[in-house]
Amino acid sequence: MSAGAESSEDLGRPPEASACQDPEAILEFLHHTHARAVLRAATLAAGTSSADGLDGMQFAFLQAWRRLNSPTGPAVQDWGGWLRRTAVRHVLKDGESRRQTVQLDGVDLPDPVLDIAGHVVLKEQYQGILESISGLSPRRRQALGLRDIAGYTTAETAEIMGVTEGTVRNLIDQARSHIREAAGEANDD
């Protein structure tokens, strides 16, 4: 193998066209390199249905085969990402088309009642929480936002903020206490 082909493999791309122009060999390389990751992504998108995940993976590699044999199609820069996206999109689209609808003919449904009072209370509570969050110190707000809103782990939040995990836990605890106190004061009114 040439040095160029080795670096292509490191990037998860098939050998360059000059090194290998056989679509079958390129597809074999793609399958060998990316099949597990594509299957994982498709199965996860399918809600852990292995049959739907396999179907998505098969569809992605079929599209790759068509793409490799199409001289007019645009070049794919990242085959691993392209295969995963194609498989996941297929699984999601297939799942939408298979959703079953329940017939409600003959079923008496209650008339929808618009609960304006409940909506107003909910909106006021939401506004109160936003105000209490805006009243937090910047470090508490950052810790709370990274951990509880963005979904980072405590360790990741600590690394981003440049502090210890204990400091992050302390900042989040203080922020939550402040929000609870503000919500309690709002309920007292």
C-alpha beads as a LAMMPS data file, in Angstrom:
LAMMPS data file: protein, C-alpha beads

189 atoms
188 bonds

1 atom types
1 bond types

-500.0 500.0 xlo xhi
-500.0 500.0 ylo yhi
-500.0 500.0 zlo zhi

Masses

1 110.0

Atoms # bond

1 1 1 0.000 0.000 0.000
2 1 1 1.227 3.481 -0.686
3 1 1 1.663 6.076 2.062
4 1 1 -1.320 8.010 0.697
5 1 1 -3.588 4.980 1.009
6 1 1 -2.478 4.369 4.598
7 1 1 -3.305 7.941 5.610
8 1 1 -6.693 7.564 3.889
9 1 1 -7.425 4.530 6.043
10 1 1 -6.485 6.493 9.144
11 1 1 -9.132 9.052 8.241
12 1 1 -11.729 6.335 7.695
13 1 1 -11.883 6.999 3.976
14 1 1 -11.504 4.496 1.186
15 1 1 -8.253 4.322 -0.765
16 1 1 -7.832 7.147 -3.270
17 1 1 -9.170 6.555 -6.768
18 1 1 -5.632 6.428 -8.143
19 1 1 -4.746 3.592 -5.743
20 1 1 -7.980 1.612 -6.159
21 1 1 -10.712 2.296 -8.683
22 1 1 -12.670 -0.896 -8.090
23 1 1 -15.997 0.064 -6.444
24 1 1 -16.325 -3.433 -5.014
25 1 1 -12.974 -3.161 -3.206
26 1 1 -13.826 0.319 -1.936
27 1 1 -17.210 -0.874 -0.652
28 1 1 -15.534 -3.836 1.056
29 1 1 -13.096 -1.419 2.714
30 1 1 -15.954 0.859 3.820
31 1 1 -17.887 -2.070 5.253
32 1 1 -14.871 -3.434 7.080
33 1 1 -14.043 0.014 8.496
34 1 1 -17.471 1.467 9.322
35 1 1 -20.077 -1.319 9.620
36 1 1 -20.059 -1.515 13.432
37 1 1 -20.359 2.250 13.951
38 1 1 -23.116 2.487 11.324
39 1 1 -25.017 -0.398 12.915
40 1 1 -24.693 1.143 16.399
41 1 1 -25.969 4.523 15.204
42 1 1 -28.857 3.009 13.229
43 1 1 -29.883 0.680 16.071
44 1 1 -29.835 3.542 18.550
45 1 1 -31.969 5.662 16.206
46 1 1 -34.356 2.727 15.817
47 1 1 -34.928 2.570 19.554
48 1 1 -32.622 -0.427 20.002
49 1 1 -34.484 -2.505 17.393
50 1 1 -31.680 -4.595 15.907
51 1 1 -33.768 -5.555 12.857
52 1 1 -34.446 -1.894 12.021
53 1 1 -30.810 -1.047 12.718
54 1 1 -29.634 -3.756 10.313
55 1 1 -32.111 -2.492 7.726
56 1 1 -30.709 1.032 8.088
57 1 1 -27.140 -0.212 7.777
58 1 1 -28.003 -2.250 4.688
59 1 1 -29.714 0.768 3.120
60 1 1 -26.671 2.969 3.814
61 1 1 -24.265 0.543 2.155
62 1 1 -26.628 0.117 -0.800
63 1 1 -26.619 3.903 -1.230
64 1 1 -22.818 3.894 -0.943
65 1 1 -22.650 1.271 -3.704
66 1 1 -24.865 3.417 -5.902
67 1 1 -22.781 6.484 -5.104
68 1 1 -19.525 4.691 -5.945
69 1 1 -20.933 3.599 -9.304
70 1 1 -22.333 7.026 -10.180
71 1 1 -19.759 9.085 -12.065
72 1 1 -21.814 12.288 -11.765
73 1 1 -22.432 12.347 -8.007
74 1 1 -20.460 14.691 -5.753
75 1 1 -17.483 13.214 -3.936
76 1 1 -18.029 12.095 -0.348
77 1 1 -15.411 13.603 1.967
78 1 1 -16.172 11.567 5.108
79 1 1 -17.598 8.156 4.332
80 1 1 -18.027 7.180 7.989
81 1 1 -20.177 10.207 8.749
82 1 1 -22.054 9.891 5.468
83 1 1 -22.872 6.226 6.097
84 1 1 -24.049 6.894 9.674
85 1 1 -26.236 9.831 8.606
86 1 1 -27.729 7.847 5.724
87 1 1 -28.543 4.871 7.966
88 1 1 -30.031 7.006 10.743
89 1 1 -32.112 9.072 8.320
90 1 1 -33.440 5.892 6.731
91 1 1 -34.370 4.396 10.101
92 1 1 -36.118 7.579 11.223
93 1 1 -37.959 8.019 7.926
94 1 1 -38.964 4.354 7.890
95 1 1 -40.194 4.626 11.488
96 1 1 -42.345 7.631 10.613
97 1 1 -43.945 5.824 7.690
98 1 1 -44.725 2.777 9.847
99 1 1 -46.357 4.658 12.701
100 1 1 -49.804 3.311 13.154
101 1 1 -52.781 5.491 13.694
102 1 1 -55.540 4.489 16.047
103 1 1 -59.034 4.764 14.694
104 1 1 -61.207 6.796 17.044
105 1 1 -64.493 6.310 15.221
106 1 1 -67.271 5.798 17.732
107 1 1 -65.124 6.854 20.704
108 1 1 -66.523 9.747 22.697
109 1 1 -63.738 12.163 23.528
110 1 1 -64.209 14.970 26.002
111 1 1 -64.349 18.434 24.515
112 1 1 -61.006 20.140 24.883
113 1 1 -61.302 22.783 27.533
114 1 1 -58.860 25.637 27.429
115 1 1 -57.590 26.106 30.968
116 1 1 -56.446 29.709 30.829
117 1 1 -56.025 30.023 34.595
118 1 1 -53.730 26.977 34.701
119 1 1 -51.780 28.298 31.749
120 1 1 -51.290 31.677 33.432
121 1 1 -50.066 30.036 36.665
122 1 1 -47.645 27.846 34.735
123 1 1 -46.321 30.843 32.804
124 1 1 -45.843 32.823 36.022
125 1 1 -43.925 29.944 37.592
126 1 1 -41.741 29.685 34.495
127 1 1 -41.047 33.435 34.570
128 1 1 -40.178 33.172 38.269
129 1 1 -37.659 30.410 37.621
130 1 1 -36.071 32.411 34.794
131 1 1 -35.812 35.456 37.054
132 1 1 -34.252 33.421 39.849
133 1 1 -31.721 31.931 37.413
134 1 1 -30.846 35.400 36.138
135 1 1 -30.275 36.443 39.777
136 1 1 -27.571 33.799 40.249
137 1 1 -23.898 34.722 40.280
138 1 1 -22.203 34.093 36.911
139 1 1 -20.280 31.053 38.260
140 1 1 -23.412 29.454 39.739
141 1 1 -25.347 30.127 36.546
142 1 1 -22.527 28.663 34.448
143 1 1 -22.282 25.516 36.592
144 1 1 -26.057 25.033 36.581
145 1 1 -26.290 25.655 32.843
146 1 1 -23.475 23.294 31.925
147 1 1 -24.569 20.491 34.254
148 1 1 -28.375 20.633 34.249
149 1 1 -29.199 22.276 30.946
150 1 1 -26.372 21.349 28.560
151 1 1 -26.080 17.860 30.091
152 1 1 -22.363 17.782 30.829
153 1 1 -21.155 15.506 33.614
154 1 1 -19.809 17.021 36.810
155 1 1 -16.265 16.145 35.712
156 1 1 -16.746 17.766 32.292
157 1 1 -18.280 20.863 33.881
158 1 1 -15.338 21.127 36.278
159 1 1 -12.879 20.846 33.401
160 1 1 -14.680 23.504 31.349
161 1 1 -14.868 25.882 34.312
162 1 1 -11.325 25.137 35.482
163 1 1 -12.389 24.145 39.007
164 1 1 -12.678 20.934 41.030
165 1 1 -15.684 18.621 40.894
166 1 1 -16.453 19.488 44.529
167 1 1 -16.645 23.162 43.619
168 1 1 -19.047 22.375 40.782
169 1 1 -21.288 20.325 43.100
170 1 1 -21.225 23.146 45.650
171 1 1 -22.079 25.806 43.038
172 1 1 -24.955 23.720 41.674
173 1 1 -26.300 23.034 45.168
174 1 1 -26.219 26.768 45.967
175 1 1 -27.919 27.593 42.650
176 1 1 -30.690 25.035 43.222
177 1 1 -31.235 26.301 46.779
178 1 1 -31.546 29.852 45.463
179 1 1 -34.100 28.738 42.856
180 1 1 -36.097 26.744 45.440
181 1 1 -36.143 29.740 47.789
182 1 1 -37.311 32.020 44.994
183 1 1 -40.015 29.536 44.029
184 1 1 -41.104 29.272 47.685
185 1 1 -41.355 33.066 47.988
186 1 1 -43.426 33.186 44.802
187 1 1 -45.816 30.560 46.197
188 1 1 -46.214 32.527 49.432
189 1 1 -47.543 35.554 47.513

Bonds

1 1 1 2
2 1 2 3
3 1 3 4
4 1 4 5
5 1 5 6
6 1 6 7
7 1 7 8
8 1 8 9
9 1 9 10
10 1 10 11
11 1 11 12
12 1 12 13
13 1 13 14
14 1 14 15
15 1 15 16
16 1 16 17
17 1 17 18
18 1 18 19
19 1 19 20
20 1 20 21
21 1 21 22
22 1 22 23
23 1 23 24
24 1 24 25
25 1 25 26
26 1 26 27
27 1 27 28
28 1 28 29
29 1 29 30
30 1 30 31
31 1 31 32
32 1 32 33
33 1 33 34
34 1 34 35
35 1 35 36
36 1 36 37
37 1 37 38
38 1 38 39
39 1 39 40
40 1 40 41
41 1 41 42
42 1 42 43
43 1 43 44
44 1 44 45
45 1 45 46
46 1 46 47
47 1 47 48
48 1 48 49
49 1 49 50
50 1 50 51
51 1 51 52
52 1 52 53
53 1 53 54
54 1 54 55
55 1 55 56
56 1 56 57
57 1 57 58
58 1 58 59
59 1 59 60
60 1 60 61
61 1 61 62
62 1 62 63
63 1 63 64
64 1 64 65
65 1 65 66
66 1 66 67
67 1 67 68
68 1 68 69
69 1 69 70
70 1 70 71
71 1 71 72
72 1 72 73
73 1 73 74
74 1 74 75
75 1 75 76
76 1 76 77
77 1 77 78
78 1 78 79
79 1 79 80
80 1 80 81
81 1 81 82
82 1 82 83
83 1 83 84
84 1 84 85
85 1 85 86
86 1 86 87
87 1 87 88
88 1 88 89
89 1 89 90
90 1 90 91
91 1 91 92
92 1 92 93
93 1 93 94
94 1 94 95
95 1 95 96
96 1 96 97
97 1 97 98
98 1 98 99
99 1 99 100
100 1 100 101
101 1 101 102
102 1 102 103
103 1 103 104
104 1 104 105
105 1 105 106
106 1 106 107
107 1 107 108
108 1 108 109
109 1 109 110
110 1 110 111
111 1 111 112
112 1 112 113
113 1 113 114
114 1 114 115
115 1 115 116
116 1 116 117
117 1 117 118
118 1 118 119
119 1 119 120
120 1 120 121
121 1 121 122
122 1 122 123
123 1 123 124
124 1 124 125
125 1 125 126
126 1 126 127
127 1 127 128
128 1 128 129
129 1 129 130
130 1 130 131
131 1 131 132
132 1 132 133
133 1 133 134
134 1 134 135
135 1 135 136
136 1 136 137
137 1 137 138
138 1 138 139
139 1 139 140
140 1 140 141
141 1 141 142
142 1 142 143
143 1 143 144
144 1 144 145
145 1 145 146
146 1 146 147
147 1 147 148
148 1 148 149
149 1 149 150
150 1 150 151
151 1 151 152
152 1 152 153
153 1 153 154
154 1 154 155
155 1 155 156
156 1 156 157
157 1 157 158
158 1 158 159
159 1 159 160
160 1 160 161
161 1 161 162
162 1 162 163
163 1 163 164
164 1 164 165
165 1 165 166
166 1 166 167
167 1 167 168
168 1 168 169
169 1 169 170
170 1 170 171
171 1 171 172
172 1 172 173
173 1 173 174
174 1 174 175
175 1 175 176
176 1 176 177
177 1 177 178
178 1 178 179
179 1 179 180
180 1 180 181
181 1 181 182
182 1 182 183
183 1 183 184
184 1 184 185
185 1 185 186
186 1 186 187
187 1 187 188
188 1 188 189
